[in-house]
Amino acid sequence: MRFTQVLCGTASAVVLAGLTPLTAQAQQTDIPTVDSIVVTAQKREQNLQDVPVVVTAVGAKLLQDTGVKDIKDLTILTPGLTVTSTSSEASTTARIRGVGTVGDNPGLESSVGVVIDGVYRPRNGVSFGDLGDMERIEVLKGPQGTLFGKNTSAGVINIVTKEPEFGFGGSAEATIGNYNAHGLAASVTGPLFGTETLAARLYVAARERDGYNDVVTGKGPSKRDQDADQGFYTVRGQLLFVPDDKATFRLIGDYTKRDENCCGAVQIRTGPTAGILALINGGPVLATVADPYARIAYSNRGAPSSVEDKGVSLQGDIETPIGTLTSISAIRNWRTDNGQDSDFTTADLAYRNKDGTNYSEFTTYTQELRLAGKTDKLDWLVGAFLADETLDTKANFLYGNDYEQYLGRLLSRSAANPAGVANFVALLLNRAPNTSFVGGQGLRDQYKQRATTVALFTNDTWHVTDAFEITAGLRYSVDDKTLNTYQSTSDGGLACGIALTPAGQARIAGIVGAANTPTIVGNLCLPWANPLFNGRGTTQKRSDKEWSGTIKASYRFSPEVFTYASFARGYKGGGYNLDRTQSSNGLPSGGPGVIPILDTSFPGEFVDSYEVGMKNTLFNRSVLFNVTGFYQKFSDFQLNTFLGTSFAVRSIPEVTSQGVDIDFLWFTPVRGLSLQSGFSYAKTEYGKDKVPNDPTNALLLLPGNRLSLAPKYSASGSLTYERPLGDSLKARFNVGAKYSSDYNTGSDLFPPKQQKAYTLVNARVGIGSQDDKWTVELWGQNLFDEKYTQVGFNGTLQGTSGIGPASTAYLPAGDTITYNAFLGAPRTYGMTLRSKF
């Protein structure tokens, strides 16, 4: 998207606040209009109201007014967009119209793609951070199967930063806030060496904040009493080279480093296993009554997190006799290292250690070429996209010092005698106490995946008449993936190995009975303790060759009314689950068992999408009112879900999403006052058939129900008012709100994970000089301290659902789970001082 005149605006009803007059008419009335909003949703400059696509684009001024610095902040401005984080800020997932991909497993690509300055990012979490001087952020709803790098099945978030300018200028800001928040940022731009062909821009920022959660650490070893803090710095430099009026080159380099503690979880509900945990810990390990919004996390191990993101890209645009040639070359590296208290209690059950053996690292090379031109009747574009992505993941999952005692007390409930014996594991295996599951031992796995993509595409518009147009896009993609896996268990899986022998099973049966023996063995042989994984190396390969694309027909009934209908075929590549899974027969369809599943692949995700829309520009071009109806049908939807012991990917045969998007914008007759809003109704549901390969019924609640984190209704609104104060000052006020109806926050849809409807409100008021040389702002986000959950999940080894056969420890029938949650941010407020020169 390029704004051909000075415009801080929006491609929907979300922005355009505080604009200067843009047309001759506007100059006469001193009231801005909807004219001159130009977007490149189809990789060519078009007026928004001429584009047969649902696009929300947020301009720089509104991004500043609402405090947007990353894609999670963007949700308050975009109905139908939900962004959540789980075990770390790197595990960030974006959803559009209720559809997205859970981000904990790096083996899954994203249903919602993220593109920054023309460069595709491999996962949503890569885009989480201070994005610097932004020109705008565009949200394209629905599958984008032709033009935006990798194929995406649900939508694209396209982020465009400000390019260097040939006029010298700069800005700086200092911010303070509650939770001891403080930050500095500065930007400078201008020509280099006094030339008119080379310009540069440099942006630097550093931000810190104390944690949102208080942490009870118990006996440690962690002593950190806060969690969900912030600490990072970022540097972004750009060069713009314009040798003549036919060529432009833009070189961008950036580096970001985060060192934080994220993310501890709080309790939604405390299950009966808390009493057993207290016995082995010598005192309480969880809140007696769960109170999640007291924001107290229980964690004896902590959650240290480091993220490093860096890269370089070069874009060239060259005018040739037949059209404009665009080349975008990039190399990027992104790595996240994390530790975690995996049981989220002060008992020392299980943890992940941040020691260089628990990380994910992406190294990505991309190259895109496009050639675009036009004739009297045809706008044409052809292109190619190449990507070479290397994913290096190491994982550890280690026993805590209390693991054996806790497991023993759980399993002793299966025997009439001796119930409650702390060293019941030792009794079952005929070993000395605390020698079967020794603290610090456990899973240490490594995954190396290489993914290459080669795609050819075209997107063309035929102007049949002045009012009627047909647009067709087509893309052919070849995606190849190779995964090399090496898995090891540091103690060799000693305890499980004994339990799997005939003598071991006979001894167990003699204590608990034959009927309970399989359950006991299953709990002694959970994936991280299973010797059948030890020393196991595998290589898997897959190749997907798929077509995707779109066809759109549009008709302009009048200068004020534009209509369109479209069909799009979207696709997201298949891949591999990067976690241990096991079953009774080594197949995903098998029941509970201990045989490693060799084939961890899952197929590509597809969607057929239909849209009918009307874009209206009304009342002397001061009102924008756009309405779009949509229907989307997904097949082989990739669901990544936590089963209580490991993550598994299930291909859901059918998911449908249908509804309406509405955008509204009004430049009122009151000078400086604008109103904008958006509404989304999305009924996003699973098909009615039972989920395949779900022998434990962990996903029994899915058929016919709404997807997790898929509100049926969402609406956003923003009011902006700016007016002069005397001859030299001005005041600016903005208030924005986002409403979401109720939804479930867990991938299994268990009722305790339900989130009720809520509304978030942000506001900012500022006073400064009319030339923006200085401004002082007071701001607040989530002003009314709305309480909401990002994601709810089952506590590890802390109960069973009672919906199907036990998948964790043996407990009485019924829902006995301790439920945990990652919470949304509380109310924050502060002051920002800005300077511009």
Beta strands, then each sheet from edge to edge (+ up, - down):
strand 1: 38-39
strand 2: 46-47
strand 3: 55-59
strand 4: 81-85
strand 5: 92-96
strand 6: 99-100
strand 7: 112-116
strand 8: 119-121
strand 9: 134-141
strand 10: 155-161
strand 11: 169-177
strand 12: 181-191
strand 13: 198-209
strand 14: 213-216
strand 15: 226-227
strand 16: 230-244
strand 17: 247-261
strand 18: 266-269
strand 19: 296-298
strand 20: 304-320
strand 21: 323-338
strand 22: 340-341
strand 23: 350-352
strand 24: 359-374
strand 25: 378-399
strand 26: 442-463
strand 27: 468-489
strand 28: 536-558
strand 29: 561-572
strand 30: 575-576
strand 31: 582-583
strand 32: 595-596
strand 33: 601-602
strand 34: 605-618
strand 35: 623-642
strand 36: 647-667
strand 37: 673-686
strand 38: 713-725
strand 39: 729-740
strand 40: 743-744
strand 41: 754-755
strand 42: 758-769
strand 43: 774-781
strand 44: 789-794
strand 45: 819-823
strand 46: 828-836
sheet 1: 1+ 2-
sheet 2: 3+ 9- 10+ 7+ 8-
sheet 3: 4+ 5- 6+
sheet 4: 22+ 23- 25+ 24- 21+ 20- 17+ 16- 13+ 12- 11+ 46- 43+ 42- 39+ 38- 37+ 36- 35+ 34- 29+ 28- 27+ 26-
sheet 5: 15+ 14- 19-
sheet 6: 18+ 45- 44+
sheet 7: 30+ 33-
sheet 8: 31+ 32-
sheet 9: 40+ 41-
end
